[in-house]
Amino acid sequence: MAEQIDISRAEPRHAAGLAALFGSNGFGCSCRYWHFQGTNREWLDRCAHEPETNRRESEAALLAGSPEMSGFVAETHAGVLVGWLKVAPAASMAKLYEQRLYKGLPCFGQDRSGVFTIGCLLVREDFRHRGIARALLGGAVEAAPSFGARALEAFPRSDADVADAGLMLGPLRLFQAAGFEIVNDFYPYPVLRRTFAETDRGAAP
C-alpha cells in the first residue's frame, strides 16, 4: 500500500467523507439498497433521479447510530475517506437474506443472535488494488468480537474475471484469506462465515 491508511468504525464525523465516497462511484445508491422496500425498477429509478434521497437517508442513519450504517471506513492520513465496509447485524439485513438465492438455506437455521453481515464493500476507484479492501476486512475481523459478534457472514462472487463494479459484496478470495469458510457453495454465489470463540467476544453494543 503506497499510502498509510487508518481503519476505524464509522462514526458521525465520517458523514461528509462517506457522502463523497458514495458519490464517487456514480451509482447514487449511498449503501441504501438493502434497506429500500420498493421494487428493483423503483430502486433504479431512485438512484438515477433521486440519489440525494439515498444520501440523506444514509447520513441520517449514520448520525443516529442506526445498524443500517454500521461498518468500517478507510482514511488516508490526510483525512480523505477512500473505503467503506458495511458490517451490520444480520437482523437489519433481512432483504439480503430474503433473496431467492439465500432464502431458507440450512446454513441459516441455527441461532442467529450475534451474527453480523458484510453488506457492502466499496473502495474509491483510484485507490483500488492497493490492499485497502483487505485492510478493511482485517479491521472488521479484529474488532468484531469486541462488539459482541458471534460470527460474520459474507456473500461474495466466486466466478472469475468479474469487473470491480460487480464485486460490491467482495471477491471470494478476500474472505477466504481472512479465515472465512464456505457454508453454502452455490456457484457463483457462495455463503461464507467466520465464527468467533466465546472467549473472544465482548458485550454487544
C-alpha positions in Angstrom: 0.0 0.0 0.0 1.6 3.2 -1.2 -0.1 5.4 1.5 -0.7 4.7 5.1 -4.4 4.0 5.7 -6.3 4.1 9.0 -9.2 1.7 9.6 -11.9 2.6 12.1 -15.6 2.2 12.9 -17.8 4.5 11.0 -18.9 7.5 13.2 -21.0 10.6 12.6 -17.8 12.6 11.9 -17.4 10.5 8.8 -20.7 11.7 7.2 -19.2 14.1 4.7 -16.4 11.7 3.7 -18.8 8.8 3.2 -21.1 11.0 1.1 -18.1 11.9 -1.1 -17.1 8.3 -1.4 -20.5 7.1 -2.3 -20.8 9.9 -4.8 -17.6 8.9 -6.5 -18.9 5.6 -7.9 -21.7 7.2 -9.9 -24.4 4.7 -8.8 -26.3 7.0 -6.5 -27.0 4.2 -4.0 -25.3 5.5 -0.9 -25.4 1.9 0.5 -29.2 2.0 0.8 -30.2 -0.9 -1.4 -30.7 -3.5 1.4 -33.0 -1.1 3.3 -35.1 0.0 0.3 -38.6 -1.6 0.3 -39.7 -0.9 -3.3 -39.2 -2.9 -6.5 -35.9 -3.2 -8.4 -37.4 -0.9 -11.0 -38.3 1.7 -8.4 -34.8 1.4 -6.9 -33.1 2.0 -10.2 -35.4 5.0 -10.8 -34.5 6.4 -7.4 -30.7 6.0 -8.0 -31.0 7.7 -11.4 -33.3 10.5 -10.5 -33.3 11.0 -6.7 -29.8 10.0 -5.5 -29.9 12.8 -2.9 -32.7 10.8 -1.1 -30.4 7.9 -0.6 -27.6 10.2 0.5 -29.9 11.9 3.1 -31.2 8.5 4.4 -27.6 7.2 4.7 -26.4 10.3 6.5 -29.4 10.2 8.9 -28.8 6.6 9.7 -25.1 7.3 10.4 -25.9 10.3 12.6 -28.5 8.3 14.5 -26.2 5.3 15.1 -28.5 3.1 13.2 -27.3 -0.5 12.5 -28.1 0.3 8.8 -24.9 2.3 8.7 -22.8 0.1 10.9 -19.4 -0.5 9.4 -15.7 0.4 8.9 -14.0 3.2 7.0 -10.5 3.6 5.5 -9.0 7.0 5.7 -5.7 8.4 4.5 -3.5 10.4 6.9 -4.7 13.5 5.1 -8.3 12.7 6.3 -9.6 11.5 2.9 -12.1 8.7 3.2 -11.3 6.1 0.5 -13.0 2.9 1.6 -16.2 1.5 3.3 -17.2 -1.9 4.6 -20.7 -2.3 5.8 -20.8 -4.7 8.8 -24.4 -4.7 10.0 -26.4 -7.0 12.3 -28.0 -9.7 10.2 -31.4 -8.8 11.6 -31.0 -5.4 9.9 -30.2 -7.1 6.6 -33.5 -9.0 6.1 -33.7 -8.1 2.4 -30.5 -9.8 1.6 -31.4 -13.0 3.4 -34.8 -13.0 1.7 -33.2 -13.1 -1.8 -34.1 -16.2 -3.8 -30.5 -17.5 -3.7 -30.3 -17.4 0.1 -33.9 -17.7 1.5 -34.3 -20.7 3.7 -30.8 -22.1 3.4 -30.0 -24.7 6.1 -26.8 -22.7 6.9 -29.1 -20.0 8.4 -31.0 -22.4 10.6 -29.0 -22.1 13.8 -29.1 -19.4 16.5 -28.8 -16.1 14.7 -28.0 -13.9 17.7 -24.7 -12.1 17.4 -24.5 -12.7 13.6 -23.2 -9.7 11.6 -23.3 -9.4 7.8 -20.8 -7.9 5.3 -23.3 -5.9 3.3 -21.2 -3.7 1.0 -17.6 -3.2 0.1 -16.5 0.0 -1.7 -13.0 1.4 -2.4 -12.6 4.6 -4.3 -11.6 3.8 -7.8 -8.2 5.5 -7.8 -7.3 3.6 -4.6 -8.2 0.1 -5.7 -5.8 -2.8 -5.8 -3.7 -1.3 -3.0 -4.8 -3.6 -0.2 -7.5 -1.4 1.2 -10.2 -3.9 1.0 -8.0 -6.4 2.8 -7.3 -3.8 5.5 -11.0 -3.0 5.9 -11.9 -6.7 6.3 -9.0 -7.3 8.6 -10.1 -4.4 10.8 -13.6 -5.8 10.9 -12.5 -9.3 11.8 -10.2 -8.0 14.6 -12.9 -5.7 16.1 -15.9 -7.9 15.6 -15.6 -9.9 18.9 -15.3 -6.7 20.9 -18.8 -5.6 19.8 -20.4 -8.9 20.5 -20.3 -10.6 17.1 -20.6 -14.4 17.3 -20.0 -14.7 13.5 -19.5 -12.6 10.4 -21.3 -13.8 7.2 -20.3 -12.8 3.6 -21.9 -13.2 0.2 -19.1 -12.7 -2.4 -18.9 -13.7 -6.0 -16.9 -16.8 -6.8 -16.7 -16.6 -10.6 -13.5 -15.4 -12.2 -12.9 -12.2 -14.1 -15.7 -10.2 -12.5 -15.3 -6.4 -13.0 -14.8 -4.3 -9.9 -18.3 -2.9 -10.3 -19.7 -6.4 -9.8 -17.9 -7.0 -6.6 -19.9 -4.9 -4.2 -20.0 -7.7 -1.8 -16.4 -8.6 -2.3 -14.4 -11.3 -4.1 -14.3 -14.9 -2.7 -10.5 -14.9 -2.3 -10.6 -11.9 0.0 -12.8 -13.6 2.6 -11.0 -17.0 2.3 -7.7 -15.3 3.1 -9.3 -13.8 6.2 -10.3 -17.2 7.6 -13.9 -17.3 6.3 -15.3 -20.8 5.4 -17.8 -21.7 2.8 -21.1 -22.8 4.5 -23.2 -23.0 1.3 -21.5 -23.5 -2.0 -23.8 -22.5 -4.9 -21.8 -21.2 -7.9 -21.2 -18.3 -8.2 -22.9 -17.1 -5.0 -21.5 -19.0 -2.1 -22.2 -18.1 1.6 -19.1 -17.7 3.8 -18.9 -17.4 7.6 -16.1 -16.5 10.1 -17.1 -17.8 13.6 -15.5 -16.4 16.8 -14.9 -18.3 20.0 -17.0 -17.4 23.0 -13.9 -16.3 24.9 -13.1 -13.7 22.2 -16.3 -11.9 22.4 -17.2 -8.8 24.4 -20.5 -7.3 25.3 -22.8 -6.3 22.4 -23.2 -2.5 22.0 
